[in-house]
Amino acid sequence: MPVSEGTAVELAYWIVAALLALFYLHAGGKKVTQSQERLQPMMGWVDRVPMPLVRAIGVLEVLGAVGLVLPPLTGIAVRLAIVAAVGLVLIQIGGIAVHLSRSEARLIGLNIVLLVAAAATAWLGTVWL
Protein backbone atom coordinates (compact mmCIF):
# COMPACT_ATOMS: atom_id res chain seq x y z
CA MET A 1 0.00 0.00 0.00
CA PRO A 2 1.53 3.36 -1.01
CA VAL A 3 2.19 5.97 1.64
CA SER A 4 0.22 9.18 1.19
CA GLU A 5 2.02 12.51 1.06
CA GLY A 6 0.41 13.56 4.34
CA THR A 7 1.60 10.40 6.07
CA ALA A 8 5.13 10.87 4.73
CA VAL A 9 5.24 14.45 6.01
CA GLU A 10 3.91 13.35 9.39
CA LEU A 11 6.51 10.59 9.61
CA ALA A 12 9.29 12.99 8.62
CA TYR A 13 8.10 15.44 11.28
CA TRP A 14 8.15 12.80 14.00
CA ILE A 15 11.59 11.51 13.06
CA VAL A 16 13.24 14.94 13.00
CA ALA A 17 11.28 16.27 16.00
CA ALA A 18 12.09 13.19 18.09
CA LEU A 19 15.80 13.41 17.33
CA LEU A 20 15.84 17.13 18.11
CA ALA A 21 13.85 16.59 21.29
CA LEU A 22 16.30 13.93 22.50
CA PHE A 23 19.27 16.17 21.75
CA TYR A 24 17.78 19.23 23.45
CA LEU A 25 16.54 17.30 26.48
CA HIS A 26 20.09 16.07 26.97
CA ALA A 27 21.93 19.31 26.22
CA GLY A 28 19.41 21.55 27.97
CA GLY A 29 19.24 19.24 30.96
CA LYS A 30 23.02 19.46 31.33
CA LYS A 31 22.92 23.26 31.22
CA VAL A 32 20.20 23.32 33.86
CA THR A 33 21.78 20.83 36.26
CA GLN A 34 25.57 20.88 35.89
CA SER A 35 28.12 23.31 37.27
CA GLN A 36 30.14 25.66 35.10
CA GLU A 37 33.23 23.52 35.72
CA ARG A 38 31.48 20.38 34.46
CA LEU A 39 30.10 22.16 31.40
CA GLN A 40 33.36 23.90 30.45
CA PRO A 41 35.06 20.92 28.70
CA MET A 42 32.02 20.40 26.43
CA MET A 43 30.91 24.01 26.08
CA GLY A 44 33.87 26.36 26.21
CA TRP A 45 31.62 29.40 25.91
CA VAL A 46 30.24 28.97 29.44
CA ASP A 47 33.35 30.68 30.82
CA ARG A 48 32.18 34.03 29.39
CA VAL A 49 28.45 33.72 29.92
CA PRO A 50 26.85 34.22 33.34
CA MET A 51 25.53 30.94 34.72
CA PRO A 52 21.98 32.29 35.12
CA LEU A 53 21.98 32.86 31.34
CA VAL A 54 23.40 29.36 30.72
CA ARG A 55 20.62 27.94 32.91
CA ALA A 56 17.99 30.02 31.07
CA ILE A 57 19.24 28.70 27.73
CA GLY A 58 19.01 25.17 29.13
CA VAL A 59 15.43 25.74 30.29
CA LEU A 60 14.51 27.12 26.85
CA GLU A 61 16.08 24.07 25.18
CA VAL A 62 14.14 21.68 27.42
CA LEU A 63 10.91 23.62 26.82
CA GLY A 64 11.61 23.56 23.08
CA ALA A 65 12.10 19.80 23.19
CA VAL A 66 8.84 19.30 25.06
CA GLY A 67 7.09 21.73 22.72
CA LEU A 68 8.12 19.76 19.65
CA VAL A 69 6.53 16.57 20.93
CA LEU A 70 3.81 17.18 23.52
CA PRO A 71 1.35 19.42 21.63
CA PRO A 72 1.14 17.19 18.51
CA LEU A 73 1.06 14.07 20.67
CA THR A 74 -1.85 15.32 22.79
CA GLY A 75 -3.63 17.28 20.07
CA ILE A 76 -3.71 20.32 22.37
CA ALA A 77 -2.39 23.62 20.98
CA VAL A 78 -0.55 21.75 18.23
CA ARG A 79 0.70 24.95 16.59
CA LEU A 80 2.96 25.44 19.62
CA ALA A 81 5.21 22.80 18.06
CA ILE A 82 5.98 25.25 15.26
CA VAL A 83 6.70 27.97 17.81
CA ALA A 84 9.03 25.58 19.65
CA ALA A 85 10.89 24.75 16.44
CA VAL A 86 11.31 28.44 15.58
CA GLY A 87 12.57 29.05 19.13
CA LEU A 88 15.20 26.36 18.65
CA VAL A 89 16.23 28.01 15.37
CA LEU A 90 16.74 31.26 17.29
CA ILE A 91 18.80 29.48 19.96
CA GLN A 92 21.12 28.15 17.24
CA ILE A 93 21.44 31.58 15.65
CA GLY A 94 22.55 32.79 19.07
CA GLY A 95 24.97 29.88 19.37
CA ILE A 96 26.51 30.66 16.00
CA ALA A 97 26.87 34.31 17.00
CA VAL A 98 28.64 33.33 20.24
CA HIS A 99 31.05 31.01 18.40
CA LEU A 100 31.82 33.64 15.78
CA SER A 101 32.38 36.30 18.46
CA ARG A 102 34.93 33.94 20.03
CA SER A 103 36.66 33.29 16.68
CA GLU A 104 35.42 29.68 16.79
CA ALA A 105 34.00 29.42 13.27
CA ARG A 106 35.25 25.83 13.09
CA LEU A 107 32.79 24.91 15.88
CA ILE A 108 29.57 26.04 14.21
CA GLY A 109 28.96 22.83 12.24
CA LEU A 110 26.70 21.29 14.90
CA ASN A 111 24.87 24.62 15.29
CA ILE A 112 24.18 24.70 11.55
CA VAL A 113 22.91 21.09 11.54
CA LEU A 114 20.63 21.81 14.50
CA LEU A 115 19.42 25.06 12.92
CA VAL A 116 18.56 23.31 9.64
CA ALA A 117 16.84 20.44 11.48
CA ALA A 118 14.77 22.85 13.59
CA ALA A 119 13.86 24.91 10.50
CA ALA A 120 12.84 21.71 8.69
CA THR A 121 10.73 20.72 11.69
CA ALA A 122 9.02 24.11 11.67
CA TRP A 123 8.31 23.76 7.95
CA LEU A 124 7.07 20.18 8.32
CA GLY A 125 4.84 21.38 11.14
CA THR A 126 3.28 24.05 8.91
CA VAL A 127 2.53 21.40 6.29
CA TRP A 128 1.30 18.68 8.64
CA LEU A 129 -0.12 20.27 11.79
NORURLIN-V764688 format. One record per residue. N is the residue number from 0. RES is the residue in one letter. OMEGA is omega in degrees with one decimal (* if undefined). NEAR is the number of other ideal C-beta (glycine too) atoms within 10 Angstrom. Layout:
N/RES/OMEGA/NEAR  N/RES/OMEGA/NEAR
//
This chain:
0/M/-179.2/3  1/P/178.8/6  2/V/179.2/9  3/S/-179.8/9  4/E/179.0/9  5/G/179.0/10  6/T/179.1/11  7/A/178.6/12  8/V/178.7/16  9/E/178.2/17  10/L/178.1/13  11/A/177.9/16  12/Y/-175.6/23  13/W/178.9/18  14/I/-176.9/12  15/V/-179.3/20  16/A/180.0/26  17/A/178.7/14  18/L/177.2/14  19/L/-179.4/23  20/A/178.0/23  21/L/179.8/12  22/F/-175.1/17  23/Y/173.4/25  24/L/179.6/16  25/H/-176.2/12  26/A/179.1/20  27/G/177.9/22  28/G/176.8/15  29/K/-179.3/16  30/K/-178.3/21  31/V/-169.6/15  32/T/-173.1/11  33/Q/179.1/17  34/S/177.5/9  35/Q/-179.6/13  36/E/179.5/9  37/R/-179.9/12  38/L/-173.5/20  39/Q/-178.4/13  40/P/-178.5/8  41/M/-173.4/10  42/M/-175.5/19  43/G/-177.6/14  44/W/-176.7/16  45/V/178.9/21  46/D/-178.0/11  47/R/-178.3/9  48/V/178.8/15  49/P/-177.2/10  50/M/175.7/12  51/P/177.2/8  52/L/176.4/11  53/V/179.1/19  54/R/178.6/15  55/A/176.9/14  56/I/178.1/20  57/G/178.3/20  58/V/178.5/14  59/L/177.9/20  60/E/178.8/25  61/V/177.7/19  62/L/176.8/15  63/G/178.6/25  64/A/179.1/24  65/V/-179.4/17  66/G/177.3/23  67/L/-170.1/31  68/V/-170.5/18  69/L/-179.6/16  70/P/178.9/20  71/P/-179.1/22  72/L/-177.8/12  73/T/-176.2/9  74/G/-179.4/7  75/I/178.5/9  76/A/-173.2/12  77/V/179.3/15  78/R/176.1/12  79/L/177.2/18  80/A/177.7/27  81/I/177.4/21  82/V/178.5/16  83/A/180.0/28  84/A/177.9/26  85/V/176.2/16  86/G/178.6/18  87/L/173.0/28  88/V/-179.0/20  89/L/176.9/13  90/I/-179.4/21  91/Q/174.1/20  92/I/175.9/12  93/G/179.0/13  94/G/177.5/20  95/I/179.8/18  96/A/178.9/12  97/V/179.3/18  98/H/-179.6/19  99/L/178.8/13  100/S/178.7/10  101/R/-177.7/13  102/S/-179.3/8  103/E/-178.1/13  104/A/-179.4/10  105/R/-176.8/7  106/L/-175.1/16  107/I/-179.1/17  108/G/179.7/10  109/L/178.3/13  110/N/-179.4/19  111/I/178.2/12  112/V/-179.8/12  113/L/177.8/21  114/L/-179.8/19  115/V/179.5/13  116/A/178.6/19  117/A/177.4/25  118/A/177.4/15  119/A/178.6/17  120/T/177.3/28  121/A/179.6/21  122/W/178.9/16  123/L/177.7/22  124/G/179.4/25  125/T/179.5/12  126/V/-172.3/12  127/W/-171.6/19  128/L/*/15
//
